[in-house]
Amino acid sequence: MIKNIYDMLHQVCSQNKDRIFFVRQNETYADLLRRVKQRAVLLAKKFGIKRGDTVALLSGNTPDFIRSYFAITSQGARVLMVDTGLAQSEQLNMMRRTNCKLVLAQREYFIPGGPKMYDIESVDETDAREFVAAPAKRDDVAMLSFTSGSTGNPKVVGLTHNNIISLGDGAMFYAPVIRPGYIFYGFLPLYHIYGVVINIIAPLVLRGQLLLQPVLNPREFLADFKRYRPHVIPAVPRVWETFYKKIITTAREKHVYTLMRVVVSMRHVLRAIGLGCVVRRVTRPVHELFGGRTRVLVSAGATLKPTIRKFFERLGFVVGDCYGLTETTGPANFNFAFRLPDGSMHYAGPLPGNEIEIHNPDKHGIGEIWVRGNLVMPGYVDNDNANMAAFENGWFKTGDLGKLDKRGRLVVKGRKKQVIVLDSGKNVYPDELEDLYMQNDEILAAAVFEYVIKGKVVPFAVFQVAPGTTMARVVALVKASNLKIAPYKWVRHFAITEDELPQTSAKKVKHFAVKDLLDTGHFTRATA
């Protein structure tokens, strides 16, 4: 039985020593293990890091981040994941709250007045043969992350060795679709739980390769896709929405959109009568955009609109639509349609060893999403009040609302606190409306929230629109979209901007920040 995270790493690397792990650096699994040991020796001998200490990582996406992550946990210390995009005062607050002893950081992120800083990209001259693993136990805390809001007194999520090992065990369920040697693309921030899941643990246990990209630039992405042709591309929903609009716009400009839509909708029939070549010819340009051999697209960090998931599935990709939180070590549930070895279809569900429940559903099947199992954290660190509010009979109450469709796929309706309750008592779900309005190419992003107009509660929307889109055009789009839903859900009051809406590091739109900007007159308002 695997005892801790280092034990998991050692086992995988020993069994796959000659396989390539870091693609761009052409480094093997054996290289990874050796350099993890060297970094661990440095931590122990130079800095005295031991079991129970906290060491922060403050870095972009480099191999040194991953090596350091495993080195820290190999010594039984706790990794503090720090968002590089936060203000230094916020970062220092996180370090002080967790009694951080050392920070491994890229030089550009060094902070004066805090714990000791060490250049994470330094070359270790230590001898890997001096490595000694700490006797870390599965229930020891291995990783610390702060919940949203890092000033004042935010909650600290403590994930254990068991949580991370269970994540690795659960990822093996997807071995039928993610094969050994597949290249994972890695541009998502490694300090985020999503980066840990899909760019640290999953490539490792599935014996894949990792292509890290530290620069958040679409041109760099496309160049990598062309040169390295990755098999698994993870991204946040906002990125998939951008690709979706780009593909449709390009097809329309080339006057092939109608053909593409018809062929894709009839793909099963065409293949059945021996015309699969027609489907391949129509969908080939999209596949070539990603390099030509991409098999799996993964989305997490926020809610992927069902229309986006269906669009890419119809184009021939396997789409892993993940729902989860840091508190659930990421993937509490996957909408992931693929064929199992026994020939049956898998459509959705949590990773093995976990359960999901829609608690107290209404007549539409919508209720709060509850999760329990080996991926759920043992609790917030030193916060009994928060734990009492978050857990009930072993279930973690996520605070999100959702329902299960006929295939068991999870449809997330949004945060419980963000549901718009109209004066009539009817509920309006922002995610549903945002999905509806973003099906218009000119609307690039949307934030829908509760607002009071003339003493009446209404759904209000702020749209980020494509440059040059007129207010009259948006009014027409909103009116046309409204006809697709019940009148009580209609957005009649909205505002537009060509500026990007405020976002989190996971590219979620910050609704509260958008609302504040609206109140201070930053957007142009209108009524449909």
C-alpha positions as CSV (number, residue, x, y, z in Angstrom):
1,M,0.0,0.0,0.0
2,I,1.3,3.5,-0.9
3,K,2.2,5.3,2.3
4,N,2.5,8.9,1.2
5,I,2.9,11.2,-1.9
6,Y,6.7,10.5,-2.2
7,D,6.0,6.7,-2.1
8,M,3.5,7.2,-5.0
9,L,6.1,9.3,-7.0
10,H,8.9,6.7,-6.4
11,Q,6.7,3.8,-7.5
12,V,5.7,5.4,-10.7
13,C,9.1,6.8,-11.6
14,S,10.8,3.5,-10.9
15,Q,8.4,1.6,-13.1
16,N,8.7,4.2,-16.0
17,K,12.3,5.4,-15.6
18,D,13.0,5.7,-19.3
19,R,9.8,7.3,-20.4
20,I,9.9,11.1,-21.1
21,F,8.0,13.2,-18.5
22,F,9.0,16.8,-19.2
23,V,8.6,17.2,-23.0
24,R,10.3,20.5,-23.6
25,Q,13.3,19.6,-21.4
26,N,13.5,16.1,-22.7
27,E,13.7,14.8,-19.2
28,T,12.7,11.3,-18.1
29,Y,10.8,10.0,-15.1
30,A,14.2,8.9,-13.7
31,D,15.5,12.5,-14.1
32,L,12.4,13.8,-12.3
33,L,12.9,11.4,-9.3
34,R,16.7,12.2,-9.1
35,R,16.1,16.0,-9.1
36,V,13.3,15.7,-6.6
37,K,15.7,13.9,-4.3
38,Q,18.4,16.6,-4.9
39,R,16.0,19.4,-4.0
40,A,14.8,17.5,-0.9
41,V,18.4,17.1,0.3
42,L,18.9,20.8,-0.1
43,L,15.7,21.6,1.9
44,A,16.7,19.3,4.7
45,K,20.4,20.1,5.0
46,K,20.5,23.8,4.1
47,F,17.2,25.0,5.5
48,G,16.4,22.3,8.1
49,I,13.0,21.6,6.6
50,K,11.3,18.8,8.5
51,R,8.0,17.1,8.9
52,G,5.2,19.6,9.8
53,D,7.0,22.7,8.5
54,T,5.4,24.9,5.8
55,V,7.2,25.8,2.6
56,A,5.6,28.1,0.1
57,L,5.8,27.9,-3.7
58,L,5.6,31.2,-5.5
59,S,6.3,30.5,-9.2
60,G,5.1,30.3,-12.7
61,N,4.8,27.0,-14.6
62,T,8.3,25.6,-14.6
63,P,9.6,22.0,-14.0
64,D,11.2,23.4,-10.8
65,F,7.7,24.0,-9.3
66,I,6.8,20.3,-9.7
67,R,10.2,19.0,-8.5
68,S,9.9,21.3,-5.5
69,Y,6.3,20.2,-4.8
70,F,7.4,16.6,-4.5
71,A,10.6,17.5,-2.6
72,I,8.7,19.4,0.1
73,T,6.1,16.6,0.6
74,S,8.9,14.0,0.6
75,Q,10.2,15.7,3.8
76,G,6.7,15.6,5.4
77,A,6.4,19.3,5.1
78,R,3.4,21.2,3.9
79,V,3.3,23.0,0.5
80,L,1.7,26.4,0.7
81,M,0.3,27.2,-2.8
82,V,0.6,30.9,-3.4
83,D,-1.2,32.8,-6.3
84,T,1.5,34.8,-8.2
85,G,-1.2,37.3,-9.2
86,L,-2.0,38.5,-5.7
87,A,-0.6,41.6,-4.1
88,Q,2.5,41.1,-2.0
89,S,0.6,42.1,1.1
90,E,-1.9,39.3,0.4
91,Q,0.9,36.8,-0.2
92,L,2.7,37.8,3.0
93,N,-0.6,37.4,4.9
94,M,-0.9,33.9,3.7
95,M,2.7,33.1,4.7
96,R,2.3,34.5,8.2
97,R,-1.0,32.7,8.7
98,T,0.6,29.4,8.0
99,N,3.9,30.0,9.8
100,C,5.8,29.6,6.6
101,K,9.5,28.8,7.2
102,L,10.8,29.1,3.6
103,V,9.6,30.4,0.2
104,L,10.8,28.8,-3.1
105,A,10.1,31.5,-5.6
106,Q,11.2,32.8,-9.0
107,R,13.3,35.9,-8.4
108,E,10.7,38.2,-10.0
109,Y,8.3,37.2,-7.1
110,F,10.8,37.7,-4.2
111,I,9.1,39.7,-1.3
112,P,11.0,41.7,1.2
113,G,10.1,41.5,4.8
114,G,8.7,38.0,4.8
115,P,10.1,34.5,5.3
116,K,13.5,33.5,3.7
117,M,13.3,33.4,-0.1
118,Y,15.2,30.9,-2.2
119,D,15.5,31.0,-6.0
120,I,13.4,28.0,-7.1
121,E,15.3,27.8,-10.4
122,S,18.7,27.4,-8.7
123,V,20.7,24.3,-9.8
124,D,21.0,21.9,-6.9
125,E,24.6,20.5,-6.5
126,T,23.5,18.1,-3.7
127,D,23.9,14.4,-3.9
128,A,20.7,12.5,-4.5
129,R,22.2,9.5,-2.7
130,E,21.9,11.4,0.6
131,F,18.1,11.6,0.3
132,V,16.0,10.3,3.2
133,A,12.2,10.4,2.9
134,A,10.3,11.5,6.0
135,P,7.8,9.0,7.5
136,A,4.8,11.0,6.4
137,K,1.5,9.3,7.0
138,R,-1.5,9.4,4.7
139,D,-3.6,11.5,7.0
140,D,-0.8,14.2,7.4
141,V,-1.6,17.5,5.7
142,A,0.5,17.9,2.6
143,M,-0.8,21.0,0.9
144,L,-2.3,24.3,2.0
145,S,-4.5,26.6,-0.2
146,F,-6.5,29.7,0.7
147,T,-10.1,30.1,-0.2
148,S,-11.1,33.1,-2.3
149,G,-10.2,36.3,-0.4
150,S,-6.7,36.3,1.1
151,T,-6.9,39.3,3.4
152,G,-8.4,39.4,6.8
153,N,-9.3,35.9,8.0
154,P,-9.9,33.6,4.9
155,K,-10.3,29.9,5.3
156,V,-7.3,27.6,4.7
157,V,-7.9,24.3,3.0
158,G,-5.6,21.5,4.2
159,L,-5.4,18.6,1.8
160,T,-3.7,15.4,3.0
161,H,-1.4,12.8,1.5
162,N,-4.4,10.6,1.3
163,N,-6.4,13.1,-0.7
164,I,-3.6,13.4,-3.3
165,I,-3.0,9.7,-3.4
166,S,-6.7,9.1,-3.9
167,L,-6.7,11.6,-6.7
168,G,-4.0,9.5,-8.4
169,D,-5.9,6.3,-7.8
170,G,-9.1,7.9,-9.2
171,A,-7.4,9.2,-12.3
172,M,-6.6,5.6,-13.3
173,F,-10.3,5.2,-14.1
174,Y,-9.7,7.2,-17.2
175,A,-6.9,5.1,-18.5
176,P,-9.1,3.7,-21.3
177,V,-9.2,7.2,-22.9
178,I,-5.9,8.8,-21.7
179,R,-3.2,6.4,-22.8
180,P,0.5,6.1,-21.6
181,G,2.7,8.5,-23.5
182,Y,-0.1,11.0,-24.1
183,I,1.2,14.6,-23.9
184,F,-0.6,16.8,-21.5
185,Y,-0.5,20.6,-22.2
186,G,0.3,22.6,-19.1
187,F,-0.4,26.3,-19.2
188,L,-2.8,26.5,-16.3
189,P,-1.3,27.8,-13.0
190,L,0.2,25.0,-11.0
191,Y,-0.6,26.7,-7.7
192,H,-4.3,26.2,-8.5
193,I,-5.9,22.9,-7.5
194,Y,-6.8,22.3,-11.2
195,G,-3.1,22.7,-12.1
196,V,-2.2,20.1,-9.4
197,V,-4.8,17.7,-10.7
198,I,-4.3,17.8,-14.5
199,N,-0.6,19.0,-14.8
200,I,1.0,17.2,-11.8
201,I,-0.8,14.1,-10.6
202,A,-2.7,12.9,-13.7
203,P,0.2,12.9,-16.1
204,L,2.3,11.1,-13.5
205,V,0.0,8.3,-12.6
206,L,-1.3,7.8,-16.2
207,R,2.4,7.6,-17.4
208,G,2.0,10.6,-19.7
209,Q,4.2,13.4,-20.8
210,L,4.0,17.0,-19.7
211,L,4.5,20.0,-21.9
212,L,4.7,23.1,-19.6
213,Q,4.0,26.5,-21.0
214,P,4.7,29.4,-18.6
215,V,3.6,32.2,-21.0
216,L,-0.1,32.9,-21.1
217,N,-0.2,33.9,-24.8
218,P,-2.5,32.3,-27.4
219,R,0.2,32.6,-30.0
220,E,2.5,30.5,-27.9
221,F,-0.3,28.0,-27.4
222,L,-0.9,27.6,-31.1
223,A,2.8,27.3,-31.9
224,D,3.1,24.5,-29.3
225,F,0.0,22.8,-30.7
226,K,1.6,22.8,-34.1
227,R,5.1,21.7,-33.0
228,Y,4.3,19.2,-30.2
229,R,0.7,18.1,-31.1
230,P,-0.5,17.4,-27.5
231,H,-3.1,14.7,-26.8
232,V,-4.7,16.2,-23.7
233,I,-5.5,19.9,-23.5
234,P,-6.9,21.2,-20.2
235,A,-8.3,24.7,-20.0
236,V,-10.8,26.8,-18.1
237,P,-14.2,27.3,-19.7
238,R,-13.4,30.9,-20.7
239,V,-10.7,29.5,-23.1
240,W,-13.0,26.9,-24.6
241,E,-15.6,29.6,-25.1
242,T,-13.0,31.6,-27.0
243,F,-12.1,28.7,-29.2
244,Y,-15.7,27.9,-29.8
245,K,-16.4,31.4,-31.1
246,K,-13.2,31.4,-33.1
247,I,-14.2,28.2,-34.8
248,I,-17.7,29.3,-35.6
249,T,-16.5,32.8,-36.9
250,T,-13.9,31.2,-39.1
251,A,-16.4,28.7,-40.5
252,R,-18.9,31.5,-41.3
253,E,-16.2,33.6,-43.0
254,K,-15.4,30.6,-45.2
255,H,-19.1,30.0,-45.8
256,V,-18.9,26.5,-44.5
257,Y,-20.7,26.9,-41.2
258,T,-24.0,25.5,-42.4
259,L,-22.3,22.5,-44.0
260,M,-20.3,21.9,-40.8
261,R,-23.4,22.0,-38.6
262,V,-25.4,19.6,-40.9
263,V,-22.6,17.1,-41.3
264,V,-21.7,17.1,-37.5
265,S,-25.4,16.7,-36.6
266,M,-25.7,13.7,-39.0
267,R,-22.2,12.2,-38.1
268,H,-23.6,8.9,-36.8
269,V,-25.8,8.3,-39.9
270,L,-22.9,9.2,-42.3
271,R,-20.5,6.9,-40.5
272,A,-23.1,4.1,-40.5
273,I,-23.5,4.3,-44.3
274,G,-19.8,4.4,-44.9
275,L,-19.4,8.1,-45.3
276,G,-17.2,8.7,-42.3
277,C,-14.7,10.3,-44.6
278,V,-17.1,13.3,-45.1
279,V,-17.2,13.8,-41.3
280,R,-13.4,13.7,-41.0
281,R,-13.0,16.1,-43.9
282,V,-15.4,18.7,-42.4
283,T,-14.0,18.4,-38.8
284,R,-10.3,18.1,-39.8
285,P,-9.6,21.9,-39.7
286,V,-10.7,22.1,-36.1
287,H,-8.5,19.1,-35.1
288,E,-5.6,20.6,-36.9
289,L,-6.0,23.8,-34.9
290,F,-5.0,21.8,-31.9
291,G,-2.2,19.9,-33.7
292,G,-4.1,17.1,-35.3
293,R,-3.9,14.3,-32.7
294,T,-5.7,15.9,-29.6
295,R,-8.0,13.3,-28.2
296,V,-9.2,14.8,-24.9
297,L,-10.2,18.3,-23.9
298,V,-10.6,18.9,-20.2
299,S,-12.5,21.8,-18.6
300,A,-12.5,22.8,-14.9
301,G,-12.1,25.8,-12.6
302,A,-15.6,27.0,-13.4
303,T,-18.8,25.8,-15.1
304,L,-18.5,24.7,-18.7
305,K,-21.7,25.7,-20.6
306,P,-23.5,22.5,-21.9
307,T,-23.6,24.0,-25.4
308,I,-19.8,24.3,-25.4
309,R,-19.3,20.7,-24.2
310,K,-21.8,19.3,-26.8
311,F,-20.1,21.3,-29.6
312,F,-16.7,19.8,-29.0
313,E,-18.1,16.3,-28.4
314,R,-19.9,16.5,-31.8
315,L,-16.6,17.5,-33.4
316,G,-15.1,14.2,-32.2
317,F,-13.3,15.2,-29.0
318,V,-13.7,13.4,-25.7
319,V,-14.6,16.2,-23.3
320,G,-13.9,15.9,-19.6
321,D,-16.1,18.5,-17.9
322,C,-15.0,18.6,-14.3
323,Y,-16.8,20.0,-11.3
324,G,-15.0,20.5,-8.0
325,L,-13.4,22.7,-5.4
326,T,-10.1,22.9,-3.6
327,E,-11.9,21.4,-0.7
328,T,-12.7,18.3,-2.8
329,T,-9.2,18.0,-4.2
330,G,-10.6,19.2,-7.5
331,P,-12.7,16.6,-9.5
332,A,-15.7,15.9,-7.3
333,N,-17.6,14.9,-10.5
334,F,-16.7,14.4,-14.2
335,N,-19.0,14.7,-17.1
336,F,-16.8,12.5,-19.3
337,A,-18.4,10.4,-22.1
338,F,-16.2,7.6,-23.3
339,R,-16.4,3.8,-23.9
340,L,-15.2,1.5,-21.1
341,P,-13.3,-1.7,-21.8
342,D,-16.4,-3.8,-21.5
343,G,-18.1,-1.8,-24.3
344,S,-20.5,0.2,-22.1
345,M,-20.6,4.0,-22.2
346,H,-19.5,6.0,-19.2
347,Y,-21.2,9.5,-19.1
348,A,-20.6,11.0,-15.7
349,G,-19.8,10.4,-12.0
350,P,-17.3,11.1,-9.3
351,L,-13.9,9.5,-9.1
352,P,-14.0,6.0,-7.5
353,G,-14.3,6.2,-3.7
354,N,-16.5,9.3,-3.8
355,E,-20.2,10.1,-3.8
356,I,-22.2,13.1,-5.0
357,E,-25.7,14.0,-3.9
358,I,-28.2,16.6,-4.8
359,H,-29.5,17.6,-1.4
360,N,-33.1,18.5,-0.9
361,P,-34.0,19.0,-4.6
362,D,-36.9,21.1,-5.7
363,K,-39.6,20.1,-8.2
364,H,-37.1,20.7,-11.0
365,G,-34.5,18.4,-9.4
366,I,-32.3,21.3,-8.3
367,G,-30.6,21.3,-4.9
368,E,-27.3,21.9,-3.2
369,I,-24.4,19.7,-4.3
370,W,-23.0,17.6,-1.5
371,V,-19.9,15.5,-1.8
372,R,-18.2,12.9,0.4
373,G,-15.4,10.4,0.0
374,N,-11.6,10.2,-0.1
375,L,-11.1,13.4,-2.0
376,V,-12.8,15.6,0.5
377,M,-10.5,17.5,2.8
378,P,-10.6,16.6,6.5
379,G,-11.5,20.2,7.2
380,Y,-10.4,23.8,7.2
381,V,-7.2,24.4,9.2
382,D,-7.8,25.7,12.7
383,N,-11.4,26.8,11.9
384,D,-14.0,24.8,13.9
385,N,-16.8,27.2,13.1
386,A,-16.2,26.9,9.3
387,N,-16.1,23.1,9.6
388,M,-19.3,22.9,11.5
389,A,-21.0,25.0,8.8
390,A,-19.4,23.0,5.9
391,F,-20.1,19.4,7.0
392,E,-23.1,17.4,7.8
393,N,-23.2,13.7,8.5
394,G,-19.9,13.3,6.6
395,W,-21.1,15.2,3.6
396,F,-19.3,18.4,2.5
397,K,-21.8,21.1,1.5
398,T,-20.4,22.8,-1.5
399,G,-22.7,25.8,-1.5
400,D,-23.3,25.2,-5.3
401,L,-26.7,24.3,-6.8
402,G,-27.2,21.7,-9.5
403,K,-29.1,18.8,-10.8
404,L,-28.4,15.5,-12.5
405,D,-29.7,14.9,-16.1
406,K,-31.0,11.6,-17.4
407,R,-27.5,10.3,-18.0
408,G,-26.3,11.3,-14.6
409,R,-24.4,14.3,-15.8
410,L,-24.1,17.1,-13.3
411,V,-25.6,20.4,-14.4
412,V,-24.3,23.2,-12.2
413,K,-26.7,26.1,-11.8
414,G,-24.4,28.4,-9.8
415,R,-23.6,29.4,-6.3
416,K,-26.4,29.1,-3.8
417,K,-25.8,32.7,-2.7
418,Q,-26.0,33.9,-6.3
419,V,-29.5,32.5,-7.1
420,I,-31.8,35.4,-8.1
421,V,-35.1,35.1,-6.1
422,L,-37.7,37.2,-7.9
423,D,-40.5,39.0,-6.0
424,S,-42.8,36.3,-7.3
425,G,-40.7,33.7,-5.4
426,K,-39.4,32.1,-8.6
427,N,-35.7,31.3,-8.9
428,V,-33.5,32.4,-11.8
429,Y,-30.1,30.8,-12.2
430,P,-27.3,33.1,-13.6
431,D,-25.3,30.3,-15.2
432,E,-28.2,29.3,-17.3
433,L,-28.7,32.9,-18.6
434,E,-25.0,33.5,-19.2
435,D,-24.9,30.3,-21.3
436,L,-27.9,31.5,-23.3
437,Y,-26.6,35.0,-24.1
438,M,-23.1,33.8,-24.8
439,Q,-24.3,31.7,-27.7
440,N,-24.2,35.0,-29.6
441,D,-20.8,35.5,-31.2
442,E,-20.6,39.2,-30.4
443,I,-21.0,38.5,-26.7
444,L,-17.6,37.4,-25.3
445,A,-18.4,37.2,-21.6
446,A,-21.4,37.7,-19.4
447,A,-22.2,38.3,-15.7
448,V,-25.8,37.9,-14.6
449,F,-26.8,38.9,-11.0
450,E,-29.6,40.1,-8.9
451,Y,-30.3,43.8,-9.1
452,V,-33.0,46.1,-7.9
453,I,-34.7,48.4,-10.4
454,K,-37.4,50.7,-9.2
455,G,-37.8,48.7,-6.0
456,K,-38.2,45.4,-8.0
457,V,-35.7,42.5,-8.0
458,V,-34.6,41.7,-11.6
459,P,-31.9,39.7,-13.3
460,F,-29.3,42.2,-14.6
461,A,-26.6,41.4,-17.1
462,V,-23.2,43.0,-18.0
463,F,-21.9,41.8,-21.3
464,Q,-18.3,42.1,-22.6
465,V,-18.9,42.5,-26.3
466,A,-16.6,42.3,-29.4
467,P,-15.0,45.6,-30.5
468,G,-17.4,47.6,-32.6
469,T,-20.6,45.9,-31.4
470,T,-23.3,48.6,-31.1
471,M,-25.8,48.9,-28.3
472,A,-28.6,48.5,-30.9
473,R,-27.1,45.2,-32.0
474,V,-26.9,43.9,-28.4
475,V,-30.5,44.9,-27.7
476,A,-31.6,42.9,-30.7
477,L,-29.5,39.9,-29.6
478,V,-30.9,40.0,-26.1
479,K,-34.5,40.2,-27.3
480,A,-34.0,37.2,-29.7
481,S,-32.3,35.2,-26.9
482,N,-35.1,36.0,-24.5
483,L,-37.7,34.3,-26.8
484,K,-36.0,30.9,-26.1
485,I,-36.8,31.0,-22.3
486,A,-39.7,31.7,-20.0
487,P,-40.6,35.4,-19.7
488,Y,-39.9,35.6,-16.0
489,K,-36.3,34.8,-16.7
490,W,-35.8,37.5,-19.3
491,V,-33.0,40.0,-18.9
492,R,-34.5,43.3,-19.8
493,H,-31.8,45.5,-18.1
494,F,-28.2,45.2,-19.0
495,A,-24.9,47.0,-19.7
496,I,-22.1,46.5,-22.1
497,T,-18.4,47.1,-22.2
498,E,-15.5,46.2,-24.6
499,D,-13.2,45.8,-21.6
500,E,-12.5,42.4,-20.2
501,L,-14.6,41.7,-17.1
502,P,-12.8,41.1,-13.8
503,Q,-11.7,37.5,-13.4
504,T,-10.1,35.2,-10.8
505,S,-6.9,33.3,-11.6
506,A,-9.1,30.4,-12.8
507,K,-10.8,32.8,-15.3
508,K,-14.1,32.9,-13.4
509,V,-15.9,36.2,-13.8
510,K,-16.0,38.1,-10.5
511,H,-19.7,38.9,-10.2
512,F,-19.3,41.1,-7.1
513,A,-16.5,43.1,-8.8
514,V,-18.6,43.5,-12.0
515,K,-21.5,44.7,-9.9
516,D,-19.3,47.3,-8.1
517,L,-18.1,48.6,-11.5
518,L,-21.7,48.9,-12.6
519,D,-22.7,50.9,-9.5
520,T,-19.8,53.3,-10.1
521,G,-20.8,54.0,-13.7
522,H,-18.1,52.1,-15.6
523,F,-20.6,50.5,-18.1
524,T,-23.1,51.7,-20.7
525,R,-26.6,50.7,-19.6
526,A,-29.6,49.8,-21.8
527,T,-33.1,48.2,-21.6
528,A,-34.3,45.5,-24.0
